[in-house]
Amino acid sequence: MPKTAAKYSTLGEFLLEEGYLKRPDYEKALKRQWEKGGTLEENLVDLGLLSEDDLIKLLVKHFGVHYLDLSRLEIDPEAVYHIPLRVALTFKAIAVRKSKNSLAVAMANPLDARALSEIKKVTDLRIYPFVSRISDIEKAISSIYSKNLDKRAREDFVISPRIPRDEGMNLDGFIEDDSNSLALSMAKSFIEGKDVKYLAIVGEPGTGKTHILQGIAGALEENNEPFEYLSVPILTLTAEGQRSNALALLEALEGKTMLLDDFDAIGESRASQSFLSLLLDRALRDGRKVALATSKPLKNIESLDPSLRARVSGFVVAQLGSPSAELKKKLLEKLLGKNKLAEDIENLIARNTSSNLREIFAIAQQLKALSRNGEVEITLGLVEQILSNFR
């Protein structure tokens, strides 16, 4: 890696510090990432702050990565299915070639340490990352994953609705206050399987639903309890695709606890509704535990058909409220570590952020980047400027 780029741990830091990106634009992209998801580079391109070609040129020139033109490359389908669809979509990455113990992967950002770690984890192969255009990666994912699959590929595809679990999200590390204490208590009861077997975690975006669901997954893993942690939107794609994929998924879920994220994002198609009803039917019939996370109260999810609505009507509801200012300050302190803020600055941030705790994560990330070398003093004025991007 060239000397200039070597001192940066992320692409965002490099773009910012080397002047390829202005701070307001960086903060704008970061805010959009927290609100809409996706990768930072994807949001930079979508906002028109960098073109795909400019991004590739920077990565090739300053970080020594190699470019793959997917529009001219024949991708090996056998290689593709080593990466589950959910991982491919999350990190904008697609496998293109496989040798004995290694996998060549085209990525939007080959420097993304979390993406590389997750891909290595799910494939158990040595990863050779390359950079490709985001649009070409998305086109390849859409085209190849939707094609008819042979038996072996189907088995790989079955796990595609599984969500990569963040090992840092556990219930022990969850900051508790009045807004979430009841939900945490119910989550622990669900893990024990005594009083709560069917749990619906309900809360507005950013209040901690996914954290609790992932915390449940971590506890079940420690207890050696078989489970699947699934994305409902990706389940919908499975249901609306090849019938063989859906049947294989049904078989794979037999005997396992189900954790369903983004339940309110279920599609309106009859196929997806019927498939999820069937999944729940089997779980209820077998006495298996089911927990789901939703941004909307179950009664307010208009897309649910009567049959599916009836199946979730008996779920215990764990409602997450708006986090208190004290919780926000504790979260800030946890995220910033040794980079402690003055009390008046903490209070300013706590008062001027919404119930979406992703704002706290985004602000903490910006403050850490600013104070990385101690060159920038964190003042009330600077923080007010950062907060203005969230209003």
C-alpha positions in Angstrom: 0.0 0.0 0.0 1.4 3.5 -0.8 2.9 5.3 2.1 0.3 8.1 2.1 -2.7 5.7 2.3 -1.1 3.3 4.8 -1.8 5.5 7.8 -5.6 5.5 7.3 -7.7 2.7 8.7 -10.8 3.4 6.6 -11.5 4.8 3.2 -13.6 7.6 4.7 -10.7 8.8 6.8 -8.5 8.9 3.7 -11.0 10.8 1.5 -11.5 13.3 4.3 -8.0 13.9 5.4 -6.5 14.0 1.9 -9.0 16.5 0.7 -11.0 14.3 -1.7 -14.1 14.9 0.3 -15.2 18.0 2.2 -16.3 17.5 5.8 -19.9 18.6 5.3 -20.2 16.2 2.4 -18.7 13.4 4.5 -21.1 14.1 7.3 -24.0 14.2 4.8 -23.0 10.8 3.4 -22.5 9.4 6.9 -26.0 10.6 8.0 -27.6 9.1 4.9 -25.8 5.8 5.6 -27.2 5.6 9.1 -30.7 6.6 7.9 -31.0 4.4 4.8 -28.3 1.8 5.3 -25.8 0.7 2.7 -22.1 1.3 2.6 -20.4 4.7 2.9 -19.0 4.5 -0.6 -22.5 3.5 -2.0 -24.0 6.6 -0.3 -21.2 8.8 -1.6 -21.9 7.7 -5.2 -25.7 7.9 -4.7 -25.4 11.5 -3.5 -23.2 12.4 -6.4 -20.2 13.3 -4.2 -18.0 10.8 -5.9 -18.4 9.0 -9.2 -17.9 5.2 -9.3 -14.9 5.7 -11.6 -13.3 8.3 -9.3 -13.7 6.0 -6.4 -12.1 3.1 -8.2 -9.2 5.3 -9.4 -8.5 6.4 -5.8 -8.5 2.9 -4.5 -6.2 1.6 -7.3 -3.8 4.5 -7.1 -3.5 5.1 -3.4 -4.3 1.7 -1.9 -2.8 -0.6 -4.5 -5.9 -2.7 -5.0 -6.7 -4.2 -8.4 -9.7 -3.4 -10.6 -12.0 -6.1 -12.0 -14.4 -5.1 -14.9 -17.3 -7.3 -14.2 -19.0 -6.3 -17.4 -16.2 -8.2 -19.3 -15.7 -11.0 -16.9 -17.4 -14.4 -16.9 -18.3 -15.0 -13.3 -18.2 -18.6 -12.1 -21.6 -19.4 -10.5 -20.0 -22.1 -8.4 -17.9 -19.4 -6.7 -20.8 -17.0 -6.3 -22.8 -19.2 -4.0 -20.1 -19.5 -1.4 -21.2 -16.0 -0.2 -24.8 -15.9 1.1 -27.1 -13.4 -0.6 -27.6 -11.4 2.5 -23.8 -10.9 2.9 -23.4 -10.0 -0.8 -26.2 -7.4 -0.5 -25.0 -6.0 2.8 -21.4 -5.4 1.7 -21.8 -5.1 -2.1 -19.6 -8.0 -2.8 -19.7 -11.0 -5.2 -17.4 -14.0 -5.5 -16.1 -14.4 -9.0 -13.5 -17.3 -8.9 -12.6 -20.1 -6.4 -9.5 -22.1 -6.2 -8.8 -24.8 -3.8 -8.6 -22.7 -0.6 -9.2 -19.2 -1.8 -11.9 -17.0 -3.2 -11.6 -14.0 -5.5 -14.2 -11.4 -4.5 -15.2 -8.2 -6.4 -16.1 -5.5 -3.8 -17.3 -1.9 -3.7 -14.7 -1.3 -1.0 -11.9 -3.9 -0.6 -10.6 -2.0 2.4 -13.8 -2.7 4.5 -12.4 -4.8 7.3 -15.8 -5.9 8.6 -16.8 -7.0 5.1 -13.6 -9.0 4.7 -14.0 -10.6 8.1 -17.6 -11.6 7.5 -16.9 -13.1 4.1 -14.0 -15.1 5.4 -16.2 -16.3 8.3 -19.0 -17.5 6.1 -16.8 -19.1 3.5 -13.8 -20.3 5.6 -11.6 -19.5 2.6 -8.7 -17.1 2.0 -10.1 -14.0 0.4 -8.5 -12.1 -2.4 -10.4 -8.8 -2.7 -10.7 -6.7 -5.9 -12.5 -3.4 -6.6 -15.4 -3.2 -9.1 -18.1 -0.7 -9.9 -21.0 -0.8 -7.5 -23.5 -0.8 -10.3 -21.8 -3.8 -11.9 -21.8 -5.7 -8.6 -25.5 -5.0 -8.0 -26.3 -6.1 -11.5 -24.3 -9.4 -11.1 -25.9 -10.1 -7.7 -29.4 -9.6 -9.1 -28.7 -11.7 -12.2 -26.9 -14.6 -10.8 -28.6 -15.2 -7.5 -32.0 -15.3 -9.1 -31.1 -18.0 -11.6 -32.0 -21.7 -11.3 -29.6 -23.4 -8.9 -28.4 -26.9 -8.8 -28.7 -28.9 -5.6 -25.4 -27.9 -4.1 -26.0 -24.2 -4.9 -29.5 -24.5 -3.4 -28.0 -25.7 -0.2 -25.7 -22.6 -0.1 -28.6 -20.3 -1.1 -30.7 -21.6 1.8 -28.7 -19.7 4.3 -28.9 -16.5 2.3 -31.7 -15.0 4.5 -29.4 -15.4 7.5 -28.1 -12.1 8.8 -24.4 -11.7 9.7 -24.4 -11.3 13.4 -22.4 -8.5 15.0 -20.4 -10.2 17.8 -20.3 -6.9 19.7 -24.1 -6.8 20.1 -25.0 -8.7 23.3 -27.4 -8.2 26.1 -24.7 -7.7 28.7 -23.4 -4.6 26.8 -26.9 -3.1 26.3 -27.3 0.1 28.2 -30.5 -0.1 30.2 -33.0 2.6 31.2 -36.8 2.9 31.7 -37.3 3.0 27.9 -36.0 -0.6 27.4 -35.9 -2.4 30.8 -39.2 -4.2 30.2 -38.1 -5.3 26.7 -34.8 -6.6 28.1 -36.6 -8.5 30.8 -38.8 -10.2 28.2 -35.8 -11.0 26.0 -34.2 -12.8 28.9 -37.4 -14.7 29.6 -37.5 -15.7 25.9 -34.0 -17.0 26.1 -34.9 -19.1 29.1 -38.0 -20.3 27.3 -40.1 -20.3 30.4 -42.8 -17.6 30.4 -42.2 -16.1 26.9 -42.0 -18.3 23.8 -43.3 -15.9 21.2 -41.9 -12.4 21.4 -42.4 -9.2 19.3 -39.8 -6.5 19.9 -41.4 -3.2 18.8 -39.7 0.1 18.5 -39.0 3.1 16.2 -35.8 2.9 14.1 -32.6 3.1 16.1 -34.1 2.3 19.5 -32.3 -1.0 19.9 -34.5 -3.7 18.3 -31.8 -5.4 16.3 -29.4 -5.1 19.2 -31.7 -7.0 21.4 -32.5 -9.6 18.7 -28.8 -10.1 18.1 -28.2 -10.3 21.8 -30.8 -13.1 22.0 -28.9 -14.8 19.2 -25.7 -14.6 21.1 -27.2 -16.0 24.2 -28.8 -18.9 22.3 -25.5 -19.6 20.7 -23.8 -19.8 24.1 -26.5 -22.2 25.2 -26.0 -24.4 22.2 -29.6 -23.9 21.2 -30.2 -24.3 17.4 -31.6 -21.1 15.9 -31.7 -19.1 12.7 -31.4 -15.4 12.6 -33.3 -14.3 9.5 -34.1 -11.2 7.4 -37.8 -11.1 6.5 -37.2 -9.1 3.3 -34.7 -11.7 2.1 -37.1 -14.5 3.2 -39.6 -12.8 0.9 -37.2 -13.0 -2.0 -36.8 -16.7 -1.3 -40.5 -17.3 -1.2 -41.1 -15.4 -4.5 -38.2 -17.2 -6.2 -37.7 -20.9 -7.0 -40.1 -23.2 -5.2 -37.2 -25.6 -4.5 -35.4 -22.8 -2.6 -38.4 -22.2 -0.3 -38.8 -25.9 0.4 -35.2 -26.3 1.2 -35.4 -23.4 3.6 -38.4 -24.9 5.3 -36.4 -28.1 5.9 -33.3 -26.2 7.1 -35.5 -24.4 9.8 -37.0 -27.6 11.2 -36.4 -27.9 15.0 -34.8 -24.4 15.3 -35.8 -21.3 17.2 -36.5 -18.5 14.7 -35.4 -14.9 15.0 -37.0 -12.6 12.4 -35.6 -9.1 11.8 -37.4 -6.3 9.9 -40.7 -8.1 10.1 -42.7 -5.0 9.1 -40.8 -5.1 5.7 -42.6 -8.2 4.6 -43.7 -8.0 1.0 -47.4 -7.9 0.1 -47.3 -10.7 -2.4 -49.4 -13.8 -1.6 -46.3 -16.0 -2.0 -44.4 -14.2 0.7 -47.3 -14.0 3.1 -48.2 -17.7 2.7 -44.6 -18.7 3.1 -44.1 -16.8 6.4 -47.5 -18.2 7.6 -46.3 -21.7 6.9 -43.0 -21.0 8.8 -44.9 -19.7 11.8 -47.4 -22.6 11.6 -44.7 -25.1 11.8 -42.9 -23.4 14.7 -46.2 -23.0 16.7 -47.1 -26.6 16.0 -43.8 -27.9 17.2 -43.6 -25.5 20.2 -40.5 -23.8 18.9 -39.7 -20.3 20.0 -40.1 -17.3 17.7 -38.9 -13.7 18.2 -39.4 -10.9 15.7 -38.4 -7.3 15.5 -40.6 -4.6 13.9 -40.6 -0.9 13.6 -44.4 -0.8 13.6 -46.8 -2.3 16.1 -48.1 -5.6 14.6 -51.6 -4.2 14.4 -50.4 -1.3 12.3 -48.6 -3.4 9.6 -51.1 -3.0 6.8 -49.5 -5.5 4.5 -50.3 -8.5 6.8 -53.1 -10.7 5.5 -55.7 -12.0 8.0 -54.1 -15.4 8.2 -50.6 -14.1 9.1 -52.0 -11.4 11.4 -53.8 -14.1 13.3 -50.6 -16.1 13.8 -48.7 -13.2 15.4 -51.7 -11.9 17.5 -50.6 -14.1 20.4 -47.0 -12.8 20.6 -45.9 -11.0 23.7 -45.1 -7.4 22.8 -41.8 -5.9 24.1 -42.2 -2.2 23.4 -39.1 0.0 23.2 -39.6 3.7 24.1 -37.6 6.8 23.4 -34.1 6.6 25.0 -33.5 9.1 27.8 -30.8 11.8 27.7 -28.9 9.9 30.3 -28.9 6.7 28.1 -27.6 8.8 25.2 -24.7 10.2 27.3 -23.8 6.7 28.6 -23.7 5.4 25.0 -21.6 8.3 23.9 -19.1 7.6 26.7 -19.0 3.9 25.8 -18.4 4.6 22.1 -15.8 7.3 22.6 -13.8 5.4 25.3 -10.9 7.5 26.4 -12.0 10.5 24.2 -14.2 11.9 27.0 -16.3 14.9 26.3 -17.0 17.9 28.5 -20.3 17.6 30.3 -21.9 20.6 28.6 -21.1 19.0 25.2 -22.6 15.7 26.2 -25.7 17.5 27.4 -25.9 19.4 24.1 -25.7 16.1 22.1 -28.2 14.3 24.3 -30.8 17.2 24.0 -30.5 17.7 20.3 -30.6 14.1 18.9 -33.7 12.1 18.2 -34.8 8.8 19.6 -32.8 7.1 16.8 -29.6 6.1 18.6 -27.9 5.6 15.2 -27.4 9.4 15.4 -25.3 8.9 18.5 -23.2 6.3 16.7 -22.7 8.6 13.7 -21.7 11.6 15.9 -19.3 9.5 17.9 -17.7 8.2 14.7 -17.2 11.8 13.5 -15.8 13.0 16.9 -13.4 10.1 17.0 -12.1 10.9 13.5 -11.7 14.5 14.5 -9.8 13.8 17.7 -7.8 11.0 16.3 -4.5 12.9 16.4 -5.5 15.5 18.9 -5.3 18.1 16.3 -8.9 19.3 16.5 -10.4 20.7 19.7 -14.0 19.4 20.3 -15.9 22.6 21.2 -19.6 23.5 21.6 -19.4 25.3 18.3 -18.0 22.3 16.4 -20.6 20.0 17.9 -23.4 22.4 17.1 -22.2 22.3 13.5 -22.2 18.5 13.5 -25.7 18.4 15.0 -27.0 20.7 12.4 -26.7 17.9 9.9 -29.3 15.9 11.9 -32.0 18.5 12.2 
